[in-house]
Amino acid sequence: QGLLQTVTSLHETGTRVWEKRGQVKEKKEKLELQSFAKIDDPRNLKTVEGDLATASSEKEAAYTQINHLNNEQKTLNEKISRVTNQASAAERTAREKEEAYNRDQLSSKRKDELNNLLQK
């Protein structure tokens, strides 16, 4: 009798395990189907290829625009450099002229002082 109960218990446990295994397998399949169902995308290969071509064209246009803006920035930087160099040269010339003017004024003042000394 004890052996029969043990065998029956093992059989029932095995049956429950088998049923649970089937349930787990079913749920797993449902989850896999749901994950594919979530791709609920009406697009087909042609529309995906079209979208890809559009995205590629947009990317190319963006790169072209970036290239254009980079060239424009390069041109502006060259102009800034040229103007900066011109301003530097003009400042140097103005400084030299001011120094020459100051020397001339000093020389003129000294000449006037010497003339006054000679007249006395």
LOKOLTI-770342 format. One record per residue: z, y, x of N, C-alpha, C in turn; chain; residue in one letter; residue number from 1. Coordinates in steps of 0.02 Angstrom, whole numbers. Layout:
BEGIN
+--------+--------+--------+--------+--------+--------+--------+--------+--------+-------+-------+------+
!     nZ !     nY !     nX !    caZ !    caY !    caX !     cZ !     cY !     cX ! nutor ! kolke ! nuvo !
+--------+--------+--------+--------+--------+--------+--------+--------+--------+-------+-------+------+
!      Z !      Y !      X !      Z !      Y !      X !      Z !      Y !      X !     A !     A !  NUM !
...
+--------+--------+--------+--------+--------+--------+--------+--------+--------+-------+-------+------+
***
This chain:
BEGIN
+--------+--------+--------+--------+--------+--------+--------+--------+--------+-------+-------+------+
!     nZ !     nY !     nX !    caZ !    caY !    caX !     cZ !     cY !     cX ! nutor ! kolke ! nuvo !
+--------+--------+--------+--------+--------+--------+--------+--------+--------+-------+-------+------+
!      0 !    -59 !     42 !      0 !      0 !      0 !      0 !     62 !     44 !     A !     Q !    1 !
!     41 !     66 !     97 !     44 !    124 !    141 !    -22 !    136 !    176 !     A !     G !    2 !
!    -54 !     81 !    195 !   -118 !     86 !    228 !   -171 !    113 !    181 !     A !     L !    3 !
!   -168 !     91 !    119 !   -215 !    115 !     69 !   -207 !    189 !     56 !     A !     L !    4 !
!   -146 !    212 !     54 !   -133 !    283 !     44 !   -160 !    324 !    103 !     A !     Q !    5 !
!   -150 !    299 !    162 !   -173 !    334 !    222 !   -249 !    338 !    222 !     A !     T !    6 !
!   -282 !    283 !    205 !   -354 !    281 !    204 !   -380 !    328 !    149 !     A !     V !    7 !
!   -347 !    326 !     91 !   -367 !    370 !     36 !   -358 !    443 !     56 !     A !     T !    8 !
!   -302 !    457 !     87 !   -288 !    525 !    110 !   -340 !    548 !    161 !     A !     S !    9 !
!   -357 !    505 !    208 !   -408 !    522 !    258 !   -475 !    532 !    225 !     A !     L !   10 !
!   -491 !    489 !    174 !   -555 !    496 !    139 !   -557 !    563 !    101 !     A !     H !   11 !
!   -503 !    581 !     67 !   -501 !    644 !     30 !   -506 !    704 !     78 !     A !     E !   12 !
!   -470 !    699 !    135 !   -473 !    753 !    184 !   -543 !    759 !    212 !     A !     T !   13 !
!   -574 !    704 !    227 !   -643 !    704 !    253 !   -691 !    734 !    202 !     A !     G !   14 !
!   -680 !    717 !    138 !   -723 !    744 !     85 !   -715 !    819 !     81 !     A !     T !   15 !
!   -652 !    843 !     83 !   -640 !    916 !     80 !   -671 !    951 !    140 !     A !     R !   16 !
!   -664 !    922 !    199 !   -693 !    951 !    260 !   -769 !    954 !    253 !     A !     V !   17 !
!   -800 !    901 !    227 !   -872 !    899 !    217 !   -894 !    953 !    168 !     A !     W !   18 !
!   -856 !    961 !    113 !   -872 !   1012 !     64 !   -866 !   1082 !     95 !     A !     E !   19 !
!   -812 !   1093 !    132 !   -802 !   1158 !    164 !   -857 !   1172 !    214 !     A !     K !   20 !
!   -877 !   1121 !    251 !   -932 !   1128 !    298 !   -995 !   1150 !    262 !     A !     R !   21 !
!  -1009 !   1120 !    206 !  -1067 !   1138 !    165 !  -1062 !   1209 !    141 !     A !     G !   22 !
!  -1002 !   1230 !    120 !   -992 !   1299 !     97 !  -1004 !   1349 !    154 !     A !     Q !   23 !
!   -977 !   1332 !    213 !   -986 !   1376 !    271 !  -1060 !   1381 !    288 !     A !     V !   24 !
!  -1095 !   1325 !    286 !  -1167 !   1325 !    302 !  -1205 !   1368 !    251 !     A !     K !   25 !
!  -1187 !   1361 !    187 !  -1218 !   1401 !    134 !  -1207 !   1475 !    144 !     A !     E !   26 !
!  -1144 !   1493 !    159 !  -1128 !   1564 !    170 !  -1165 !   1592 !    230 !     A !     K !   27 !
!  -1170 !   1551 !    282 !  -1206 !   1572 !    342 !  -1279 !   1586 !    326 !     A !     K !   28 !
!  -1310 !   1541 !    288 !  -1380 !   1551 !    269 !  -1388 !   1613 !    226 !     A !     E !   29 !
!  -1340 !   1624 !    179 !  -1343 !   1684 !    137 !  -1339 !   1747 !    179 !     A !     K !   30 !
!  -1294 !   1746 !    228 !  -1286 !   1805 !    272 !  -1350 !   1818 !    311 !     A !     L !   31 !
!  -1381 !   1764 !    335 !  -1443 !   1773 !    372 !  -1497 !   1801 !    326 !     A !     E !   32 !
!  -1501 !   1776 !    265 !  -1550 !   1802 !    218 !  -1535 !   1874 !    200 !     A !     L !   33 !
!  -1471 !   1891 !    192 !  -1452 !   1960 !    176 !  -1471 !   2007 !    232 !     A !     Q !   34 !
!  -1461 !   1985 !    294 !  -1478 !   2028 !    350 !  -1553 !   2040 !    352 !     A !     S !   35 !
!  -1592 !   1989 !    334 !  -1664 !   2000 !    330 !  -1682 !   2041 !    268 !     A !     F !   36 !
!  -1644 !   2032 !    215 !  -1657 !   2069 !    153 !  -1642 !   2143 !    164 !     A !     A !   37 !
!  -1596 !   2158 !    209 !  -1579 !   2228 !    222 !  -1637 !   2264 !    254 !     A !     K !   38 !
!  -1681 !   2228 !    283 !  -1741 !   2258 !    312 !  -1788 !   2276 !    256 !     A !     I !   39 !
!  -1764 !   2283 !    199 !  -1802 !   2297 !    138 !  -1853 !   2352 !    151 !     A !     D !   40 !
!  -1898 !   2338 !    196 !  -1947 !   2388 !    218 !  -2015 !   2368 !    190 !     A !     D !   41 !
!  -2044 !   2411 !    149 !  -2108 !   2393 !    119 !  -2166 !   2398 !    168 !     A !     P !   42 !
!  -2152 !   2418 !    230 !  -2206 !   2427 !    278 !  -2233 !   2359 !    301 !     A !     R !   43 !
!  -2295 !   2359 !    317 !  -2325 !   2300 !    345 !  -2349 !   2317 !    416 !     A !     N !   44 !
!  -2384 !   2273 !    446 !  -2406 !   2284 !    516 !  -2449 !   2346 !    522 !     A !     L !   45 !
!  -2493 !   2358 !    475 !  -2537 !   2416 !    479 !  -2498 !   2481 !    475 !     A !     K !   46 !
!  -2449 !   2484 !    429 !  -2410 !   2546 !    423 !  -2366 !   2556 !    484 !     A !     T !   47 !
!  -2340 !   2502 !    511 !  -2299 !   2508 !    573 !  -2343 !   2533 !    630 !     A !     V !   48 !
!  -2403 !   2505 !    635 !  -2449 !   2527 !    688 !  -2467 !   2601 !    678 !     A !     E !   49 !
!  -2478 !   2621 !    615 !  -2493 !   2691 !    600 !  -2435 !   2736 !    619 !     A !     G !   50 !
!  -2374 !   2714 !    601 !  -2315 !   2754 !    619 !  -2308 !   2759 !    694 !     A !     D !   51 !
!  -2321 !   2704 !    728 !  -2317 !   2704 !    801 !  -2368 !   2751 !    831 !     A !     L !   52 !
!  -2429 !   2750 !    805 !  -2481 !   2795 !    830 !  -2462 !   2868 !    818 !     A !     A !   53 !
!  -2434 !   2882 !    759 !  -2412 !   2950 !    743 !  -2357 !   2972 !    791 !     A !     T !   54 !
!  -2308 !   2928 !    801 !  -2253 !   2944 !    846 !  -2279 !   2955 !    917 !     A !     A !   55 !
!  -2327 !   2914 !    937 !  -2356 !   2921 !   1004 !  -2393 !   2988 !   1010 !     A !     S !   56 !
!  -2429 !   3007 !    958 !  -2464 !   3072 !    959 !  -2415 !   3130 !    962 !     A !     S !   57 !
!  -2361 !   3124 !    923 !  -2310 !   3176 !    924 !  -2278 !   3181 !    993 !     A !     E !   58 !
!  -2266 !   3124 !   1024 !  -2237 !   3123 !   1091 !  -2284 !   3157 !   1141 !     A !     K !   59 !
!  -2348 !   3140 !   1136 !  -2399 !   3170 !   1180 !  -2402 !   3245 !   1170 !     A !     E !   60 !
!  -2399 !   3267 !   1106 !  -2400 !   3339 !   1091 !  -2338 !   3373 !   1120 !     A !     A !   61 !
!  -2281 !   3340 !   1116 !  -2220 !   3368 !   1143 !  -2226 !   3374 !   1219 !     A !     A !   62 !
!  -2252 !   3323 !   1252 !  -2261 !   3326 !   1325 !  -2310 !   3381 !   1344 !     A !     Y !   63 !
!  -2363 !   3390 !   1305 !  -2411 !   3443 !   1318 !  -2378 !   3511 !   1311 !     A !     T !   64 !
!  -2337 !   3519 !   1259 !  -2301 !   3582 !   1248 !  -2252 !   3595 !   1306 !     A !     Q !   65 !
!  -2217 !   3543 !   1327 !  -2170 !   3550 !   1383 !  -2208 !   3571 !   1446 !     A !     I !   66 !
!  -2265 !   3540 !   1458 !  -2306 !   3557 !   1517 !  -2329 !   3629 !   1513 !     A !     N !   67 !
!  -2350 !   3650 !   1454 !  -2372 !   3720 !   1444 !  -2314 !   3768 !   1458 !     A !     H !   68 !
!  -2255 !   3752 !   1431 !  -2197 !   3795 !   1441 !  -2176 !   3796 !   1514 !     A !     L !   69 !
!  -2181 !   3740 !   1548 !  -2164 !   3737 !   1620 !  -2212 !   3781 !   1660 !     A !     N !   70 !
!  -2277 !   3779 !   1642 !  -2325 !   3822 !   1677 !  -2311 !   3896 !   1664 !     A !     N !   71 !
!  -2293 !   3911 !   1601 !  -2277 !   3980 !   1584 !  -2215 !   4003 !   1623 !     A !     E !   72 !
!  -2165 !   3959 !   1629 !  -2105 !   3976 !   1667 !  -2122 !   3987 !   1741 !     A !     Q !   73 !
!  -2167 !   3946 !   1767 !  -2188 !   3953 !   1837 !  -2222 !   4021 !   1847 !     A !     K !   74 !
!  -2265 !   4039 !   1801 !  -2300 !   4104 !   1805 !  -2249 !   4161 !   1803 !     A !     T !   75 !
!  -2202 !   4157 !   1757 !  -2150 !   4209 !   1752 !  -2108 !   4213 !   1816 !     A !     L !   76 !
!  -2091 !   4156 !   1844 !  -2052 !   4156 !   1906 !  -2092 !   4187 !   1963 !     A !     N !   77 !
!  -2157 !   4174 !   1965 !  -2198 !   4204 !   2017 !  -2201 !   4280 !   2009 !     A !     E !   78 !
!  -2208 !   4303 !   1946 !  -2209 !   4375 !   1933 !  -2142 !   4407 !   1952 !     A !     K !   79 !
!  -2088 !   4374 !   1934 !  -2021 !   4400 !   1951 !  -2014 !   4405 !   2027 !     A !     I !   80 !
!  -2037 !   4354 !   2062 !  -2033 !   4354 !   2135 !  -2073 !   4412 !   2164 !     A !     S !   81 !
!  -2134 !   4421 !   2137 !  -2177 !   4475 !   2162 !  -2145 !   4544 !   2150 !     A !     R !   82 !
!  -2119 !   4554 !   2089 !  -2087 !   4618 !   2073 !  -2024 !   4628 !   2115 !     A !     V !   83 !
!  -1986 !   4575 !   2126 !  -1926 !   4581 !   2168 !  -1945 !   4601 !   2239 !     A !     T !   84 !
!  -1998 !   4570 !   2266 !  -2021 !   4588 !   2333 !  -2045 !   4660 !   2336 !     A !     N !   85 !
!  -2081 !   4682 !   2283 !  -2104 !   4752 !   2281 !  -2045 !   4800 !   2278 !     A !     Q !   86 !
!  -1995 !   4783 !   2238 !  -1936 !   4826 !   2232 !  -1899 !   4829 !   2298 !     A !     A !   87 !
!  -1894 !   4773 !   2332 !  -1861 !   4771 !   2397 !  -1898 !   4814 !   2448 !     A !     S !   88 !
!  -1964 !   4810 !   2448 !  -2004 !   4850 !   2494 !  -1997 !   4924 !   2477 !     A !     A !   89 !
!  -1998 !   4941 !   2413 !  -1991 !   5011 !   2393 !  -1922 !   5038 !   2412 !     A !     A !   90 !
!  -1872 !   4997 !   2405 !  -1804 !   5018 !   2424 !  -1800 !   5029 !   2499 !     A !     E !   91 !
!  -1830 !   4985 !   2538 !  -1830 !   4992 !   2611 !  -1867 !   5056 !   2631 !     A !     R !   92 !
!  -1925 !   5069 !   2599 !  -1963 !   5129 !   2614 !  -1923 !   5192 !   2596 !     A !     T !   93 !
!  -1890 !   5190 !   2538 !  -1850 !   5248 !   2517 !  -1792 !   5260 !   2566 !     A !     A !   94 !
!  -1760 !   5206 !   2588 !  -1705 !   5213 !   2636 !  -1730 !   5242 !   2702 !     A !     R !   95 !
!  -1788 !   5219 !   2725 !  -1816 !   5245 !   2788 !  -1834 !   5319 !   2781 !     A !     E !   96 !
!  -1862 !   5338 !   2723 !  -1879 !   5409 !   2712 !  -1816 !   5452 !   2708 !     A !     K !   97 !
!  -1764 !   5425 !   2677 !  -1701 !   5462 !   2672 !  -1671 !   5472 !   2741 !     A !     E !   98 !
!  -1674 !   5419 !   2782 !  -1647 !   5425 !   2850 !  -1688 !   5476 !   2890 !     A !     E !   99 !
!  -1754 !   5475 !   2882 !  -1796 !   5523 !   2917 !  -1781 !   5594 !   2893 !     A !     A !  100 !
!  -1772 !   5603 !   2828 !  -1756 !   5668 !   2800 !  -1688 !   5693 !   2828 !     A !     Y !  101 !
!  -1639 !   5647 !   2830 !  -1573 !   5667 !   2856 !  -1578 !   5686 !   2930 !     A !     N !  102 !
!  -1617 !   5650 !   2969 !  -1627 !   5667 !   3040 !  -1661 !   5735 !   3046 !     A !     R !  103 !
!  -1712 !   5747 !   3003 !  -1748 !   5810 !   3004 !  -1701 !   5868 !   2986 !     A !     D !  104 !
!  -1659 !   5857 !   2936 !  -1611 !   5909 !   2915 !  -1562 !   5924 !   2971 !     A !     Q !  105 !
!  -1538 !   5870 !   3003 !  -1490 !   5878 !   3058 !  -1524 !   5915 !   3115 !     A !     L !  106 !
!  -1586 !   5897 !   3130 !  -1624 !   5929 !   3183 !  -1636 !   6003 !   3166 !     A !     S !  107 !
!  -1653 !   6016 !   3104 !  -1665 !   6085 !   3082 !  -1601 !   6126 !   3087 !     A !     S !  108 !
!  -1546 !   6098 !   3067 !  -1481 !   6132 !   3070 !  -1462 !   6147 !   3143 !     A !     K !  109 !
!  -1474 !   6099 !   3185 !  -1458 !   6108 !   3257 !  -1503 !   6161 !   3287 !     A !     R !  110 !
!  -1566 !   6162 !   3267 !  -1614 !   6213 !   3290 !  -1591 !   6283 !   3270 !     A !     K !  111 !
!  -1570 !   6288 !   3205 !  -1544 !   6353 !   3181 !  -1483 !   6374 !   3220 !     A !     D !  112 !
!  -1438 !   6328 !   3235 !  -1378 !   6345 !   3272 !  -1396 !   6369 !   3343 !     A !     E !  113 !
!  -1444 !   6335 !   3375 !  -1465 !   6355 !   3442 !  -1500 !   6423 !   3441 !     A !     L !  114 !
!  -1540 !   6435 !   3390 !  -1573 !   6501 !   3383 !  -1521 !   6556 !   3375 !     A !     N !  115 !
!  -1471 !   6541 !   3336 !  -1418 !   6592 !   3326 !  -1381 !   6604 !   3391 !     A !     N !  116 !
!  -1369 !   6553 !   3431 !  -1336 !   6562 !   3495 !  -1378 !   6603 !   3543 !     A !     L !  117 !
!  -1443 !   6591 !   3542 !  -1487 !   6627 !   3586 !  -1493 !   6701 !   3567 !     A !     L !  118 !
!  -1489 !   6716 !   3505 !  -1494 !   6785 !   3482 !  -1431 !   6825 !   3497 !     A !     Q !  119 !
!  -1377 !   6792 !   3508 !  -1315 !   6827 !   3523 !  -1309 !   6844 !   3592 !     A !     K !  120 !
+--------+--------+--------+--------+--------+--------+--------+--------+--------+-------+-------+------+
***
